[in-house]
């Protein structure tokens, strides 16, 4: 039994504010249609680590994806910002479902195929809110693709640090990571503040949420330090960072969240420092 039924929409002011900053336009909740859910695609670009869902799991996986999508659209804006013609489209209209090993989750999308998203999960696990947050994450990617087509704020050729991969990444990827994870975390923080039991209902969900703020902070620092984005965009990012910090403080009243948050912050800081020292050493060595 789910703690939070779809019909009980939770106010998500912080989520909507961060999403509006990400899109550079007001956002609204709309009842977007359920996407096509596909179990037969080869998912070009994914290797055999993520196999097709066994036929006997299709019905359960479909129910999980549909419920998570409905839950997400009840709490999160699921349309892109206006394109060059002033049209908003559903952020996701096609989901290719895969299986993942262990307790791993997967989501992916590209600018080349608008509205198309790949989702993978260990379907035997209870994963409504984790999966819904991945759907939100990919919705933001789709919105950023629209923004890039209109006016790309990322400096061409820029590089930065990815706190998820612990390595140098193109500036565009760091910018995308900042916004997608800032919005994804804001969703979990808003609903978790209103109904803390949600974060304890699914295995690993609270720890998953606690890992995000330090890495979002690290992306923000990278955007600043390496001049990845134009000044107006950096100001927008700083406003979003304020919201993420405030949401983090609200969740920090949960002891387990606070403990995991500190562990993740220490690890992220140490990894960032090692990367910076390595880069500096390479520069000094010519």
N, C-alpha and C positions, 0 to 999 in steps of 0.2 A: 504494500500500500504506500503510495507516494505521499510525502508530507505536504507538498504544495500542489493542489489540483490546478489544472490549466485555467479553469474559470476564475480562480482567485488571483487576479493580476496584482502584482506587488509594485508599488510606486518605485520607479527607478530613475529618479532625477539625475543622480550622478552619472549613471550609464548614458542617459540621453545627452547630457552635457558633453561628455567625452566623445561620444559618437558624432555629435554636431561639430565638434572641433576637428575630428578626424576628417570629416567630409567637407568642412568649410561651408556647411549649409544646414538649415534646420532639419530635424528628423522627426518622424512620427511613427507610431505603431499602426501597421496596416495588416489586414488579414490576407497575407500573400497565399496563393494556392500551394498545395503540397507539391513538391517536386516529383519528377519521374525518378523512381528508385530502380536501379539497374544492378543485377547480380551477374550478368553475363559478359560485361566488358573486359577486355584484356588490360585496361588501365595502362596505356602506353606510358613508359617512363618509370613504372614500378617494377622491381625485380621480383623473383620468386619468394622473397622474404614475406611478401604480402599476397598470399594465394587467394583464390576465389572462395567465397563463403560456401561451405558444404550445403548441398540441396536441402538436407534435413534441418538446417538452421535458418533457412530463408524466411519462414513465417515469423519466427521470433525476432530476427534481425530487422525485418520490415516494420514490425510493430514498434521496436525500440527506436528506429530512425524516425518514424512518423510521429510518435509521441514526443520525442526530443525536439523535433522541428516545431510541432504545435506549441510546446512549452516555450521554446525560444522566441517564436514570433509573438507570444503573449507578453514578453518582457523586454524585447530587443527589437530595434528597427531593422527590418529585413529587406529594405529597398535601397538601391544605390542613390547617390546624389544625382541631380539632374545632369544629363549629358549635354552635348553641344546644341541639341534641339530642345533642351528644357524638359526632357522626358526622364522620369525615374522608372527603372525596371526592377523586377524581383531580383534580389542579389543571387539567389540560388534557384534554378529550375530543373536541375538534373543532379542526382547523387549516385555515384558509382560506389557500391558497398564492397569492402574487402574484409578479410580476416587478418588479425595480427597475432604474433606470438606472445606468450606470457601475459603480462598485464599492460602491454604497449598499446597506445592509441595513435591514430594516424589521421591527418587531414591535409589536403593539398588542393590547389587550384592555380590556374594560369590566366594571364591576360589574353592569351590567344584563343581561349574557348570560354567566352563570357557565360557565367551562370552555371558552369560545370564544376562540380566538386567531388573529390574522392574522400570517403570516410572509411576508416578501419577501426575495429575494436575487438576485444575478446568477448564475443557475444554471450558467453555464458555468465559474464559478470553483470551486476546491476550498474548501469552507467548512464542513466537519463541525463543528469545535470552535467557530467563531464562531457558527454556527447553534445548536449545543447550548447555548451560553451565553445566547442570546436566549430559548430555550425555558425555561431556568432563570429568567431575568429575569421572564418572563411568569408563571411558576409562583408567584413571590413576590408579584406583583401580585394573583393570585387568592387567595393566603393572606391578604394584607392586606385584601382586600374582606371576607373572613369576619371578621377582627378588627374592622373598622369596624362591621359589623352587630351585633357583640356589645357592643363598647365602643370608641368612637372617642376616641383619646388626643389628637387634634389640636384646638387651640383654635379655636373657631368664629370665622370672619372673619379669621383670621391670614394674613399675607403673608410671603413670604421671597424669596430670590434663587435663580434657577435657573442654575447654572454651565454647563448645556448650551445654554440659550437666551439666556443673558446678559441676563435681564430679570426683572422682578418676576412672581412666580407665587403662586397660592394656597398656603397652608401645607400643605394636604393633598398637593399635587403635590410639594413639596419633601420631605415625609416619605416618600412613596412612592419618590421618586428615591433617597433615602438608602439605604433598605433594599434595593431591587431591584438597584442597582448594587453595594452592599456585598456582597451574596450572589453576584451574577454574577462580580465580581472574585475573590472568595474561591475560587470553583470553578476559575477559570483559574489562580489562583496556586497552589492545592493540586496540581493535576495538572501544572502547569508546573514546580513545585519538584521533583516526583518524576521527571518526564520532560521536561527542558528542550527537547528536540527538537520537542515538540508546538507550542511557541510560535513555532518557526521554520518549521514545516511548511506553514502556510497564509499567503498574502500578506497582510500588514498585521495579522496577529493579535497580534504582540507589541506593536506601536505602539497597537493598539486597547486592549489590556490596560493599557498604561502611561498611557493618558489617563484612566483611571477614578479612581485614588486621590486625585489633587488635587481632583477634582470631588466625590467623596464627602466629603472633608474640608471642602470649601466648604459642602456641604449641611449637614453637622454644625454648622458655625459658624453658619449661618443658623438652624438649629433652636434653638440656644442664644441667639443675640443677639436674636431676635425672639419668643422665648417661644412657639414654635409648638406644642410638645407639653408635656404635663403632666410634672412632675418625675420620677415613676417611669419614664416612657417615655424621658426624656432620659438617665437612668442606664443603661437598657438600650442606648440608642444609643451611649453612651460606651464600654461594654464591647465592642460591635461595632467601634467605631472603633479600639480597641486591637488587635483581631484583624486589621483591615485594614492597620494600620500595620506590624504584625509580618509579615504576608504580603508587604507591599511591600518590606520590608527583605530578605526571603528572595530575592525576584526581582531585587533591585538588584545581586546578584552578576553578573548578565548585563549586560555593558557597554552594549549597545544599549538595553536596557530602562532602565538608569539614566540614559542621556543623554536619551532621549525623556521619561522621567518628569520630569527637571529642566525641560525645555522646556515641558511641559504645566503644571507647577506655576507657572512664571513667567507663562505666558499666563493661567492661571486667576486668579492673584493680581491681575494687572494689570486684567483684566476686572472682577473683583469690586470693586477699588478705584475704577475709573471709575464703576461703577454706584452705589456708595455716595456718591461725590462728587456725582453727578447727583441722587440722592434728597435728599441734604442741601441742595443748592442749591435744590431745589424747595420744601423745607420752610422754608428761610430767606426765600425769596421770597414765601411765603404762598400 
